[in-house]
Each structure stands twice: as C-alpha cells, then as structure tokens.
C-alpha cells in the first residue's frame, strides 16, 4: 500500500473509530459524518486486502489484523501529533485540545477553580474532561493525562501533586440512626451496623480502612446499599434518611455534618492519605496544551 495523504487520513480514521468503539461515536467526536468514516475504513480495508473491523448493529471491534495494526499505529500517530505540535512553540499562546481523565472527587471538589484559572490563562486551548473513577491507560483511552491517587499509578508514569496535599475518609450516620442503633466506639463495631458501601465499576467492593496511633485496621461491613462512586450522592441521601453508616471523602460529608444531618463517628480513626496526582506518560514529548497545564499546575500560584 502506498503511503499517501489519503492513506494516512484513513489510518487515522481507523484508529479514531476503534478508540470510540463505533462510527457514530467517532463521528460525534470528530465532527465528520458516520458514512464518511465508514467509507474511509472500507477504503483502507480494500487497499490492505484484510478485514480490520467486525461490525454489528451494536458494536465495532477490531479483528486480529486490526488489533495488530492498531498496536503499531497508535505510537506512530502520537509521534506525528507531537511533531506537528512543535509548531505551537512559535505561537504566543499554545492551541489545541487537552483531554484529561479525572475521578468524580477531583471534578467535584478541587478541579473547578483550577480549570477556571487555566481557561483564563490559555483561551486557545480546549479542555475536555472525562470523568471516570476506573483506572485507565490514558494513552490507549485517547487522553493526554489523568488524575488519580498514588496507589493506582503505573510505574512508568510521571506524576506531580495536584489539589489538596492530604485528604481523609470520614465515617458518619444520621442522629436518628445512631439513637436507634447506638454509636460505634471501635471500627469493629461496624460489623453489627447497617453500612452503606461503595464499589468500583470493576465490581470490587472496597473495604473500609481505619488508622489510629500507627495502628491500621480494615473492616468489610455489610449493609442494605452498594453504589459506585459516580452516584455517591445517593448513598449520602440514604445516610441522611437514617438507613445506615456511610464512609466517604470528608469533603463530601462535611456540609451534611455542618448542617447536623449527619453525625461524625470514630473520628480518631479517620485515615489520612496523600492527595491526588496529575499523571502522564514520560515516553513521548508533551503536547503543547499538556505542557502548558503541567507548568500551570506547578506554578507557585497553584500550590
């Protein structure tokens, strides 16, 4: 296959369709028509003489040949993008799109003022936030960088602190619930209580961790409700209504504790942990929008 401009465009289209898992989704992301994207992939398949995608009415997945091509294609496309991005250095203000994968807690509590300040400082950069609590490969997902906590970072990623330096998990329940069931005096007492638990989208229900005077303790309670972090407000509502004990970021529960709707319990056991990190791959040159964001996060005004 000759490597002409049309072939490069078709290769990029193929990678885009796989990334977004469908022609319609890729069309929405790129501003092109689904039929034009489908024609580009079909043209590429005809040139190669191989089927690259398995198409059904509900999904699009790469074939063995498509998977092999994509594994070699993604790094090459990233290098092309980096090469073109060098031209950004010639501008007074960088342009382009910065795509960040962030957890719900970051989007809700500390990211908003930082985003507002960054948008004011770099009006030519389009910032796209993908809110997702699952740990993902930011490069494979099409994101430039992500925000996660230290225990969920890969070894080959560069990580810099962003947001609060330390955070705490808090435990609380409605006064009416505690009047009815009693106030736990030790984390092990939670095994006798109705607890409102959370789980990752992977299906793993995370345990409740506590610490005091250097002593760590893990409890796996039971209860009437399990939610993913994306709907933690539902669990808070259940706690306020008196259905059980909740264990969540202190920032999430603080307004309800301040209002008297929830009563803090086991405060001497609330565990502290390092705040989140901005992480990104150190294997390639940083695109100008990401480089600007990294410098902005590390500036004295943002610390």
N, C-alpha and C positions, 0 to 999 in steps of 0.2 A: 504494500500500500504506500503510495507516495504521500509524504508528509507536507501537504499544502495547507493553506489557511483554512479551507473548508474542513479538512480532516481534523485539525486542531480544535476547531469550533465544535465539531461533532463529538470529539473525545471529551471535551469539557461538558457538553450536554449530557453525555452518558454518565459521567461522574455526578453531575447535579441530580439526575433522576434517581440514581441509586441512593445518594445522600438523603433525599427527601422521600424515598420509598414510594414514588409514584409520579406519573406525568402531571396530574392536576396539582399536586402539592408543589412540584418543581416549577410549574407554570406560575403559580401564585408568588413563589419566592423570586422568580427571575423577571416577571412582567411579560413573559412570552406566552404564546398560545400552546396548549397541550398538544395540538395537532402538529405544530411546528417542531416541538421537541420529539414527538414520536417519529416524525419523518427523518429527523437528524439521526436518531438511533438506528432506525431501519437502514438508512444510507450507510452508516458505519458498519452494520452487520453485513450488508451486501458486499462492501469492499473487503471485509475480512473473511467472508465466507463462513462465518460462525455465528451461532445464536448467542447473544450476550445477556439477554433478559428473558425471564419467564414471566409472561403477562397473564393475569387473570382479571376478572371483573373487580376484585377487591384489593389485589396487591401486585407489586412488581418486585421481583427478586433476581439477583444476578445468577447466571449459570456458572458452572465450573470455570468456563473460559472467561466469563465476565468478572468473576471474583479474582482470577489471576491477573487479568488486565488492570483491574482497579488497584490491586496491591502495588503494581509498578507505576500506575498513572498518578495516584494521589501525591506522592513525593515530587514528581516532575511538575505537576500543576502548581504545587506550593512554591517550587523554585521559580517558575515563570512569574507567579504573582509577586514574589519577593523582588525579582529583577525589575519588574515594572514599577514596583513601589519605591525603588531607589529615586525615581523622578520626583517623589514627594519632597525630597530634601531640597529641591530647587524652589519650592513654594514657601511663601511667608508663613502659611498655616497649612498643616497636613490635611489631606482629604481622604475619603474612603469610608468603609464600614468596619466597625469594631463589634464583633459578636462575642458576648460573654455568657457563660453558663453559670448560673448562681442559684443557691438554695433559697427557699422561701424566707428563712430568718434574715438573710442578708438583704433581700429585696424589701422586706418589711421594716427593718429597724435602723440600719445604718447606711444603706447604699443611696437612699434618696437625696440627701444633701450633697453627697459626693458627686452623684450623677448630675445634679443641677449645676454645680460649680464647674464640672468638666465641660458640660454643654455650652456654658457661657464662655469658657476659655477657648474652646475649639468648635466653633459653629459650623465648620465644614465637614465634621466627622459625624456620620450616622451611627448611633449607638443602638445595638439590638441586644436585648436581654432575654435569655432563655431561662425561665425559672424551672429548676429541676433538682430534686433532692437526691436523685441517684448519682453515684459517682460514674462519670463517663470519660471516655477518651476524647479530650477536647478537640484534637486534630481530626480524628475519624468522624466526629459529630459535626464538623464544619465550623466549630467555634475557635476563636483566636486564643481565648484564655478562660479560666473558670475561677470560682471562689469556693473553697472547701476548707475543712478543718484538718489539722496536721496529720491525724491518724489515718486519713483517707487520701493521702497524696502519694503518687508514684515516685520511685527513687530518682528517675531521670528528669523530673520536672524542676524548674526553677520556681521558688516560692518566696513571696515577700508579704509581710504582715499588711493587713488591710482591716479597717474597722477597729472595734474595741480590742485592747491587748489581752484582757481576760474576761471570761463570762462564767455564769453559774447556772446550774439546773436547780430549780426550786420545786418544792412539794407543797401542795395546798389542798384545801377542801372547803366546802361551804360550811358556815357556822351551824346550820341546821343538821347537816350530815354528822358533824363531829358531836353535836349534842345527842344525837341518836345512837351513834356507834362508838363514841369515845375518841379521845385524842391519842394517836400513836406516840409512844415515848421512845421507840427504837425502830430503825428500818425494818427489822424482822417482824414487827407488829403489823406491817402492811400485808403480810400473808393472810391475815384474818380480816382484811378490809376489801371492799369493792374498789378496784383501781381501774382508771381509765387509761388505757395503754395506747402506744403508737407502734407503727411498723413501717419498714421501708417498702417501696414498691416491689422489691425482690421477694417479699413475703416474710422476711425476718422480723420478728417482734423483738424490739431491743429491750434489754434488761434495764433496771433502774440501778444506777451506781451512786454510792454514797461514800463520804470520807470524813474522818474526824481525828485530829491529833496524829496524823500519819497512818491511821488505820483505814483501809479501804474495804468496802462491803458491797456485794452485788445481790440484788433481790429480783426474783422473777415472779411478780404477783399475778393474780387473776382478777377478772372483773367483767362487767357487762358490755364494755365498748372497746373496740380497737379501731384506730383511724390512721391514715397516712398523714405525714406532716403537712401536706397541702390543704388538709381540712382540719387543722388543729383548733380553729375557732369553734368547730362543732363539739370537740372534746371539752373545751373551756365552758361552753354553754351547758353541757351536761354536768360539769362540776359545779357551776353556779346554781343549777337546778337541784343539787343535792344528791346526785347519783353516784358519787364516789370521789376518790382521791386522784389528783392529777399531778404529773411530773413533767415539767416543761421548762424551756428557757425562762429565766427570771424576768426578762424584759416583756415576755408575752403575758405573764401573770401579774406583773406589778400594778397595772391600772385597776385590776379587779381586787387586789389586796388593799390598795389605797382606798377603794370605794367601800370596803368592808364586805364585798360579795364573796370573797374567798379569804380564808384564814391561813396564814403560813404555818406549816408544821415541820418539825425536825430540822429547824434552821441551822443548828450546829453541825448537821450532817450534809448540808448542801455542798456538792463538789464544785470546785473551780477548775477551769480548763483554759488553755491558750485560745485566743481569739482566732478568727479565720485568716486564710492566706489567699492572695491572688497567685494563681499558678499557671504556668505556660511552658511550652516545650523549649528547651535550650538547644535543640538540634538544628535550628534554622534561623536565618536573620529575622528580626522582628519587623512585621509590617509597621509602617509609619503610625497608623492610628493606635496600635497596641503600644508602640514605643512611647508615644505621647501620653498614654494612660498610665503606663508604668512610672514615667517621670513625674506625672501629676500626683500619683498616689504617694510617691516617696518625697514629695516636696515638703518643706517644713510646715507650710500652712495646713497640710492634710494630716500631719502626725499628731 
